[in-house]
Amino acid sequence: MLEAGLIVNPVAGVGGPKGLKGSDGSLAGSALEMGAVLISGQRAAEALKSLIIEAQDELIQLPMIMTCSGKMGEDSIKQSGYKSFTVVYEAVEPTSGRDTTTAARVMKEKGADLIIFSGGDGTARDVVEGVGEDFPVIGIPAGVKMYTGIFLNRPSDLGRAVLDILNKGLRTTNVELLDFDRAADGPNMGVGRYGKATVPLLHSIQAGKSEYPTEEEDLEGIRSYLVENMDNETYYVMGTGSTVKNTVRMLGYMTPVLGVDIFLGKRLVASDVTDTDLLSLLHEGRRIRVIVTPLGGNGFIFGRGNQQISPAFIASMKREDMIVVASREKINRLGVIRVDTGNALLDSSLKGPVEVITGYASRKICELV
């Protein structure tokens, strides 16, 4: 019988809506002081519920899960109604990355076949530190960045992923372990590489951030087209990622790549804003347009790296006010674009064909899933 370890980083993702670009170390406390809400445990519970449903539909035995006490796993399991579990690591709050590393090591030593964790790239690094680069891990997406090709497309994909493993065996591949390079924060920030990770070969696992070169001609055309067509009476919420941020630089401003900015026409109004800042914008009475680009190689326009653009804000938008930009090379490679706002009904309402600006006055219809 398959045995899996489950580790929840309780504070994963809390920094995203508040524009903190992560939840590591003191950032989590700062985010909570700003009113951020814990989401990682809820996302783990959602993932486990999908596993229960798949097991019932396919008449298979639920895997035994090893987990940590309290918010690091046990609470999420109980919330989901999952019954086949045992606590093998006692966590003392407040927990830290060291707890994640130690718990992962304990679960491996006790015979787990793989580790499932709820968090982001920082949590992935802590898990891999505990189990090594050759031990299979799956991430439930709950962090801020999630560049590494180790995360499920959505928490609800866990059930199908585990079912595929039970039916086809635990086949794996190696991926680069990526994370935000905080030492280079600011306009020149980059993505750091922190070794390798082993991940099951599954369709429900997102791709990692691409290392392929972009089509600079297309990107230059996108930037020029956006700048030329900005209306001075319209607010523009500029999302994260280099494609959008290079447009900001063309306008004469330097802002962090993982920050969300507000422009009134071509004038910067506020840089590196929070979810609360964006919601307050709704009361201004002006038209608001949101410019986003698919993140890295996984294709998400909402739910990865730009949680400042909250579900409540997205729900207030008109579909025609969502401007998606990406080079033809990137769109052709991705095939589809994705959303994972944390609100299933909102995700469903956004699905369907969407126009993507792929160059100067050039567009491509892409499916949003």
N, C-alpha and C positions, 0 to 999 in steps of 0.2 A: 504494500500500500504506500502511496506517495505521502511523504511527510514534508511539510514546509514550515519555515520559520516566518513569523510576521512581526515586523518592527514598525512602530509608528513614531515619527518625529513630531511631537505634539505641536511645536511652534512652526513647523515648515509652512512656508507660504504667507505668513502674517505680514512680512515686510513688503510684499508686492503692492497691495492696494495703497499703501502709504508712501510709495515711491522710494523705498529703501534698498531696492535691487537685491535683496536677500534677507535671510532670517538668521544668519549665523551670529553667534556670540551675543553681544549687547544689542544687536539690531532687533532681535525678537522682543526684548523688553521695551525698547523705544516704540516699536510698532503697537504693542499692547497698550502703552500709555497714551498713544494717539487714538485709541479706540478700535484697533484691529480685532477681528474675530478669528478664533481658531477654526481651521477648516480641515486639517490633515486627518484627524480622527474620524470625522464625518465621511470623508472620501474613502477611508479604509473600510468603514461600515458599508458604504454603498458597493464597494468592490466585493465584499464578502457576501452581500445579499445576492449579487449576480451569480456567485458560485453556488449558493444554495439553490437558486432557481434552475441553473443548468443541471445540477446533480439530480434534482427531482424530475426534470423533463427527460433525462437520459437514463434514469434509474441506476445511477452509479453511487458508490459509496463516497462520502465526503472525505477528503484528505484530512489526516490528523495535523493540527497546527500547533506548533510551539510558539509561545509568545512571551511578552514581558507584562509585568503587572501594571495596573492603572492605565494612565493615558498613553503609555507606550505600546498598547496593543489589547490588553484585556477588556478595557472599556468599549472599544470598537467592536470586538467580537461579541460581547454581550448585547450591544445595541443592535447588531445585525441578526441576532437569534441563532448564530452558529454554535453548535454544541460540541463538536469534536476538537477540543483544544486542551492544552496544558500549559501552565505558567512555569517557565524554566529560568526566568531572570527577574529578580525583584528590583524594580527601579525606585530610586529615592528622588522625590521632586525637590528642587527643579532639576530636570534631567539635562544631559549635555550630549555632545557628539561622542564623548568617551563612553557613555552608556550604550549608544548605538553600536559602536565598535566591539565592546565587550559582549553585548548580547548576541551579536552576529557570530562571534567566535564560539560562544557557548552552544548555540543552536547547531552549528556545524559539528562540533565535538559530540553532540548528543544524537547525531545521525540524520539531521535534516537533509533533504535532497536538493533544496533550493531555498533562497531567502526572498521573501516578498516584503518590500518596505514601502511606506507612505511618506513621501518627502520630495526633495528636489536634488539637484546635482551635489550639493554639500552633503546631504544624507547618503547619497550613493557613494561618495568618497569614503565616508565613515564606515559604511557596510563593507566595502571592498577591502578596506584596511583590516577589518576583522576576519574576513574569510579568504582573502587572497584573490588574485586576478583570474584564477582558473575555476572558481566556484560559481555556479549559475545564480543570477539575481534578477528580479523583476521589480520595476518601480511603479507604484500607483502614483500618478501625477498629482502632486500637492504642493510643489515648491514654486519658486519664482521664475527660475530660468529654464531648467530642464533641456539643456543642449544635448546631453548624452543619449545615444540610441538604446536606451535601457528601459524606457517608460512605456506603459500601455497608452494607446491613443486616448482612452477614457477609463475611469475607474470601473465602469460597468463591463469592460472587456475582460476582466479577470476571469469570470466564469468560463467563457469560451476558451481563453488561453489555457487554463488548467485542464479543461476537457481535451483540448488538442494534445497536451502533454500526456494525459492518460491513454489516449487512443493511439498516438504515434510515437511515443517515447520522448525522452528529454534530449533532443538534439540541440546543440548550442553553437554559437559563433562568438568571436571576439569583437569588441567595439572599443573605440577610444573613450576614455573617461575624461569628460570635459567639464569645465566650470568657469564661471566669471572670474577674471583676473583682477581682483580688487586692487592690487598694487598699481594697476594701470587705469584706475577709474577716471572718468572724465571723457573728453572728446576722443582721446586716443586709446580708450580701453579696448581690451581684446579678450579672447577666450583662451584660457590656459589648458594645457594637456597634462593629465595627472596619471598616466599609465593606461592600463587596459582593464576591461571588465568582461565577464562572460555572461551572455544572455541567451535564453532559449530562442530558437528559430521559429518565430511566430509572426503571422500577418498583423496581429494586433499590437505589435511593438512598433513605436514610432521610429523613423529614421533619425540618425544623428545629424548634427550641423554639418553641412557639406563643406568639403575642402576644394571643390571644383571652382575654377575661376568664373567670375560673372561676365556677362556681356556688357562691357563698359559703354559701348555705344547706346545700347538700350537704356542703361541706367542714366546716362547723361541726358537722353531724350526724355525720360520720365521726370527728372528734376526740372528741366527747362519747361516742360509742359505744365507741371503743377504750378510753378512760380508764375508763369505768364497768365494763368487762368484763376489766380486767387482774387476773390472779391473783397474789397476793403470793408464791407459791412458784415462779413461772415466770420464767425469764429471757426478756427481750424484746430482740432485736437490732433497733434502730431504724435503718433505712436513710437514704439521702440524699434530698434534695428537700423543697420547701416544705410539701407536704401532710403528710409525716411529721413534719417539724421543728416545724410549728405544734402538733402533738400534744404534742411534747416541751415546748413553751412552756406549753401548757395544764397540764402537770404541774409547772410552776414552774421549769423550767431553760432556759437559753439556751446552745445549742451550735451550732457551725458547720454551715451547710446541707450542705456537702460532707463532713461527718464522719459516721461511724457510731458509735452509742452503745449501751451495754449497760445495761439496767434490770433490777432484780429487783423484780418487781411495778411499783409506781409510784415506786420509788426509784432514782435514777441511781447506777450502780456505777462506770462508766468512760465517759469521753467521748472522741470522736475516736480510736477504737481502730484497730489494725492487723489484718492477716490473722492474724498470729501470736497476737494477743490473743484473737481469736475462736476459733481452733482450741484454745487452752488451755481455753476454756469447756466444750468437749465432755467434759472429765474431771470436771466438777462433779457429774454424776449427776442434775441437774435437767432438767425439760422446757425446751426452748429453742424460742421462736417468733420468726420473722423478719417484720418489718413493712416492706413496700416499696411504692413507687408508681411507675407508668410515668414515665420521665424525659421531660420536655418534650413535644415533639410527635412523638418517634420511637417511643415505646411500649416501651422496654426496661426491664425490672425488674432484670435482672442483666447486667453487662457494659458499662454506661455510668455513670460517676460513682460507683460503689460497689464497686470492685474489692477493697476490704477484705473483702467477703463472697466468699471465694475458691471455686473449683470444689470443693476438698476439703471445705470447710464445707458448701456447698450439697448435695453428695452425701450428707452425713451426716444431712440433714434428712428428716423425714417430710413428705409433700406437704401433709397437713392442718395442718402447723405453719407453712406459708407463708401470710402474711396480705397480700393485695394490696388496696390502697385507691386510689380515684380517683373524681372526680366523674362523674356521668352524662354531662355535657357532654364531658368528656375521653374517656371510653370510647366514646361514640358517634362522636366524631371519629376516634379511632384505629382502631376496628373490631376490631383484634387487639392483643394484647400480645406482646412478644418477649423472647428471651434470647439472649445471645451470650457465654457464659462462657469461650470459648476451648477448650472440651472438647466435641467434636462428639457423643460418646456421651451425655454428660450433658445437652446441649441436647435431644437426641432423647428422652431419658427424661422430660424435663419437659413435652414437648409434650402438648397436649390441652386439654379444657375446664378452666377454673379459675374459682373464685368470686371476684368482686371486690366489696368493700364500697363502695357508692356513696353512702351516706348513713346516717342513724341507723336501724339495723336493716334497711336495704334493701340488696339484693344483685343482682348481674347476673352471669350466666354468660358468660364471654368465652373465646375461643380463644387459647391460648398457642402461638406458632409459633416 
